[in-house]
Amino acid sequence: MSSLRHHIFVLALAATLPTLALADACKPDCGKVENVSKTKQEGKGTGLGAVAGGVVGGLVGNQIGQGTGRTVATVAGVAGGAYAGHQVEKKTKSKDVYTVTVKMDNGQTQKFEYESSPGFAVSDRVQVVNGKPQRYTGK
């Protein structure tokens, strides 16, 4: 009977070793994907939209009224056009951003951003290599 217990113990230990090796092999660089989300990130204006909008707004404003009224309309047109041009430029440069949240084996949570679908799914096992997660193959 003692020999049977010994064999069962050895078999149970052998069955758990691959799991232990997987968990310890790449700590702290490995983890599990907890979330993958897609959001729209607004673009940044370069100033060209504001300049173009200001010029157009100033030209339109200059067509309104006479004397002081024309000056006020021109200034308002430049300001309003610059703001509108800046907003339009930001909208045209907006893009989708994919955020991958990884719960690392050491307990920390890290987030990684991608401009295209990263190809990860929740519960994928990953290893962070050169600052980016990659599927963990266990090798």
Disulfide bonds with the S-S distance in Angstrom:
Cys26-Cys30 1.44
